[in-house]
Amino acid sequence: ADGLQAWSTYAQANPATNLSLAKDITLPLAEGENSNWTSVGSDITPYTGTVNGNGHSITGMTINQTTNNAGFIGYLGENGAVKDLKLKDVSVTTTEINAGGLVGNSLSVIENCAVEGGTISASKGQTGGIVGRAVGKSSAPALIVACHNTAVVSGKVNVGGIIGSAWDHSRVIACYNSGSITHTDGWRCGGIVGSFTPGLTYSCCNYNTGTTTEEAAIAGDYQATKYHNYWSSDHDYAFATNFEGDYKNYTAIKITSASEWQTAMTTMNTWLAENG
């Protein structure tokens, strides 16, 4: 834990500093304190190094902040990456926007990561189990690949199990959510993504088993390309459109039996293999 905190302090001023975990870590919370972690990277100095968890976990990360971009990494800039890391029993809270277990605001790559247990919330919106807000560009898409969330995620609007708000050139691939997703305003809430903009964004091979406070098992305000998304939660529809109260399934399929799930797994794995 001391080594991890030393890296955090150094990386605030040197945001290209890599991190490689060699063991599981538990972050202690001192008596009377409500935070034990400062988000690394901001919109002024984005984090551009690589965090490699090497399959290890960090337990007990607690963040309470009054600024945008709350997460293990607050702002992940271009060329940065977070991979092979698991966060357990997190508590991430901001009174502003953009809260995620792994990353508050991402412009880059998050791969093979998980948030398991705990709570994540942003008072003013854009809250996700993995990422609060993601935005990429044609030459460098914002990728969230092979990640999952089981934490409780809540916020005002744009709330999702994986991403709260996915902007231009964001791609969500092979992710799943089983956490409870709650919003308090509007209709932009979904098991995978709270809202998608139409700027060349897409989702593929994702599934949701968690509850949401909107009738959208996969995504709210959904204007992206979509392939092979599934759900087995108690929802009648997969997607909300950009009109409140209008819901569609498009090509998404609700799973109701083991045989349907086997077919879904085969379909997803075939697509992933064919597309590298």
ZIWO-V194256 format. One record per helix or strand. SS is the DSSP state (a for helix, b for strand). FROM is the first residue (numbers start at 1). LEN is the number of residues. Records with the same first field share a line. If there is no record, write none. Layout:
BEGIN
SS = FROM-LEN ; FROM-LEN
END
This chain:
BEGIN
a = 2-12 ; 258-17
b = 19-2 ; 25-2 ; 40-1 ; 47-1 ; 50-3 ; 57-3 ; 62-4 ; 70-1 ; 73-4 ; 81-3 ; 86-9 ; 99-2 ; 103-4 ; 109-3 ; 114-9 ; 127-2 ; 131-4 ; 137-1 ; 140-1 ; 142-4 ; 148-2 ; 152-4 ; 159-2 ; 163-4 ; 170-4 ; 176-2 ; 181-3 ; 189-2 ; 193-4 ; 202-3 ; 207-2 ; 212-1 ; 219-2 ; 225-3 ; 230-2 ; 239-2 ; 247-2 ; 253-2
END
